[in-house]
Amino acid sequence: MAEVTWALDSTTMYATLLAPSRPGRAPGVVLVAGSGPTDRDWNSPLLPGSNGSARLIAQSLQTLGFASLRYDKRASGPHVRENMRVLMGKLDMQSHVDELAGAVRTLASQEFVRTDRIFALANSEGTLHALNYQLHAPAIPLAGLVLIGPPGRSVGVVARAQLAEQARALPDREALLALYDRAIDRFLAGQPMAPDPALPEGVQTLLQALETPANQPFARELWTVNASSLLAQVDVPVLVVIGKKDVQVDWQADGEPLQRAAAGRTDVTFLFPDDANHVLKHESRPRAELAAAEVVASYNASDAYLDGASMASIQNWLLEHLRDQS
């Protein structure tokens, strides 16, 4: 394992490089984190625990003979404060593609990595950046994409569905959702949100985070994008993984538009594992018993572990597509 860095604009990117466990030139995987301040290991200061899925996935792939690189987005990790001083208001969808492009170049520059066998394995919001990277005619095209928990609907629609579920037991649910909708409409129109004080504190916090200058113009771009429209345009093999215990992205509501986008394509594979959550951890409880806040808070608990069936399927898919391209 090695810590690596590279320059991007006026900042420095930080990452962990994991060499393959076998000699010779190896295929590689770049891991792309999800939304918010999620770091290279897929840990977040907003959640307890440090048992991040990306570190576990990278270690699993290492035993299979893959090199990997996982990186801190500039708005995450231990250098976020110094980065945001120079990036305030400059982050957008393209800047996230630039971060990923640097990660791919850095992995490809390792003498033990095959530049024609580099895959991206991305989670949640990160799936959008991986898809966008491939669609930007990159200097180093990816050999394939593994998309874990991609939003098949727009990010804004997914977020509203999560909010509606959380507010299901409230007597004034519809009225509160209407207030939320009006604030979001103003946000998307480039106007001040001016959220109604009647909205719960957690919703107020979400809206304030979207509107903060540090998140512009990225938040407005992100709110309307979805993985389905991007998936329809990529020209490399893709594995889509949405666990049936995912409480953030729904395997049916998001899986169906993704499947429609890939209709007729033999190079797009769908996997809906029974017991995987949003970050590919195993969840044994019945779906009906899962409270979203409780599940999210347990993502990186010390006793959480990767869903074995999901990880085996991902490994098999990667190996299959190595053989197909040999």
N, C-alpha and C positions, 0 to 999 in steps of 0.2 A: 504494500500500500504506500502511496506517495501523495503528498500535497502538491498541487500544481496551480499556477496562476497564469493569466494572460491579460493584456491591456485591452480595454474596450472604451473608446472615446477618452474621457478624462478620468476613468475609473479603472479599478482592477477587479477581475473576476477570480474567484477562489473555488477550488474543486478538489475532489478526492479521486485519484486514479487507482484502480485495482487491476493488477496484472493477472493474466490467466495462470491457472495452476499447472498448465502443461507447457512444454517447450515448443518452440516454433511460432510462426505467425498465426495470429488468432483473430476470429471475428470480434467485433466490439459492440457495445451497447451504451448509448447515452441515456441517462435517466433524467426525466424532466418533471419537476415538482408541480403540485397543484397551486391553488389560489392563495392569496394573502401572504403572510410572512413565513410560509413553509420553506424550510431550508433544504440543503442537499440530501439529508437523510430522510426527508419528509417528516421532520419534527416541526413544531410550531410553538412560539412563546405563548400563544393563546390556549394551548392544550397542555395538560399534565403529561409527564413521561418523556422519555428520550429513546424509546424502542421503535424508531422510525422504519417504515416498510422499505424504503429505498436501500438502506444499508443491508437489510436482510435479503432483498432481491439481488443486489450486487454480489453478495457472498454466495448465494445459491448459484448464480450464473458463473461465478469464478470456478466452482467445482466442475462445471460443465465444459470449461475450456474457453470461456468468453472473458475478454477484457471489458472493463466498464469505467465510465466517468460519470460522476454525479456532482452537480455544481450548485452553489448558492446563487439564486437570482440576486440582482443588486438591491432589491427591496426586501431581502431576507438575510439571515445569517448575522454573524458578529460584526460585520462592517456596514450594516444598514444605515446607521446614523451618519457616518461620514459620506456615504454614497448619496443619501437623499439631499444633502446640502448642495450638491452639484446637479442632481437630477430632478429637482423640484419642478413639476409641471412638464417634464420632458419625456416621461415614460409613456409609451404607446404600444400597440400590438407589434409594430415593426421592431421596437427596441427589444422586445422579448425574443423575436426571431434572431436578432443580432446576437443575443446572449447564447442562444442555442447553436448558432453558426460557429461561434468561437469555441464552444465545447466540442463540436464535431471536428473542427480543424485540429484542436489540441489532441483529441484522441487519435485522429488519423496520423498525426506527426510522430506517434510512438513507433519505433522500428518493429515492434512485435505485433502491430495491428494491421490487418488487411483493410486497406481503404475502401475496397469494393464490397465489404461485408460489415458495414456499420449500420446498426438498427437503432431506432429510438424507442424507448419504453417510457410512456408518459401517463400521468395521472390527472384526471379532472380538467381544470383549466389548461394544464400543460399539454393536453391532447390537442388543443386548438393551436398552440404554438408549434407543435411537431408537424401538424398538417400544413400550417402556413409555411413552415420552413421548406417542406418538400415542394410546395407550389410556387416558391420564389426562384425557381431555376438555380438551385444551389450549386456551388463549385464542387461540392462533394455530396452527391445525391445519396439518400438513405436506401439501404437494401430492403427495408420494410419497416412497418410501424406496429407497435403493440400499444393499443389505446385502452387504458384502464379507467372506467367510469367516465366516458366522454358524454358531454351534454348533447343529446340528439335534438333537443329543443333549444331555443335561444337561452342564453345564460339568465336573462331577465325572467323568462317564463319559468325556468327551473327554480330560481330564487323565490318567485311568488308562490309556486306550488309548495315549497318548503315552509314558507310563512303561513300559508293557508292551513297546512297540516298542523303546525304548532298552535294555531289559534282555533282549532276545531272545537274545543270545549267552551270557548268564550261566548257569552250570550249576544255580544255586539260584534261578532266576527265579521259579518258582511259590511257593516259600517266602517270598521277599522280598515278592512281591505280596500274599501273605496277611497279612504283618506290616503292610504299608501299609494294606490294607483295614481291619484292626482299629483302626489309629490313626484313620483317617477316620471309622469308625463311632462311635468315642468322641467325636470332634470334632462330628459332626452331632447327637449326643445331648446336647451341651452339657457334656461331661465333658473333663477334661484329656486331651490326646492320648497323652502318655507314650510316644512312639515308641520302638520297640526299637532299641538301639544297633547291632544288626546291619544296619540299613538304611544304604545308601550315603549319603555326605555330601550329595550333591545332593538326595536325597529328604528327608533331615533338614532341609535348608534350606527346601525347599518347605513342609513341614509346620509349621516354626517361623514362616514368614511368614504362613500361614493363621491361626495361633493367636495371633499378636501382638495385644495390645489395640488397636493403631491400626487394625487391619483388621476389628474387630468392630463391629456385627453383620453388616457387609457380606459378609465371606467366607462365612459360613454361608448367607446368602440366595443368593449367587451360585452356590454349589456345586450347587444343585439345580434351577436354572432352565435353560430351553432356548428357542431361538428358534422352534421348531416350534409350541409351544402359543400363543405370542404372535402368530405370523404368522397363525394361524387366526382371530384376533379383529380384526385391523386392517381398515379399510375404505377404504384408499387404494391406488393402484397401487404394486407392489413389484417391484424387480429384485433377484434373488438371484444373487450371483457367487461361485462356489467354483472356484478353479483346480485343475487336475489335478496340478499340481506343489506343491500346498499340503501341507506336512508337519505342520501343526498341526490343521487341520480337514480331514476326508476328504470328497471330492466325492461319494462313494457312501454311506458310512456316515452322514454328516450330511445329504447332499443328499436321500436317500430319505425320511426322516421329514419334511423340509420340503416335499417334493413331495406327500406324503400329506396334510399339513396344508392345502395349497393346492388339493387335488383339486377340479375343477369350476369353479375361478375363472379367468376370462380376464384379470384385471388383475394376476396374479402371473406374472412371467417368470423363467425359470431360464437361467443361462449358466454353462457349465463349460468355460472356456477351456483349451486344451491345455497352454499354456506359462506360466501365471501362478502365482505363489506366494501365500502368505498375505497379503502386503501389496501385491499387484497388480504386483509386479516380474516382469520376464521371466526365465524359467529355461529354458535350452536343454538342460541335461543330462537324460538319461532318468530317469524317476521311480525306477527300481530302483537307480540309482546315488546317490541323494540321501541323505545322512546328515543327520538332523534338526538336530543341533547346528551343523553346518557351514552349513546353509542359513540358519538363523535368524541366525547371526552375520554373514551377508553381506547381510542385508536392506537396510542403509543404507550399503553400500560406495559409494565415490565413482564406481565404474563401473557400478553397478546402475541400471536404467532401467525405467520403466513398461512393462508388456506392451501393445504397440500395438493388438493385436486386441481386448483387453479394454477398453482405454480408448475405442476407437472405438465399441464396442457400448454402453458406458455413455453416451457422448455422444449417440448415435442414440436411445437410450431416453429420455433427458431431453428431447431436442428433440421426439420423437414425443408425449410426454405434455404438453408445452407446447401443441402444436397441438390435442390432444384437449380441452384445457381452455379453449381460446380462445373 
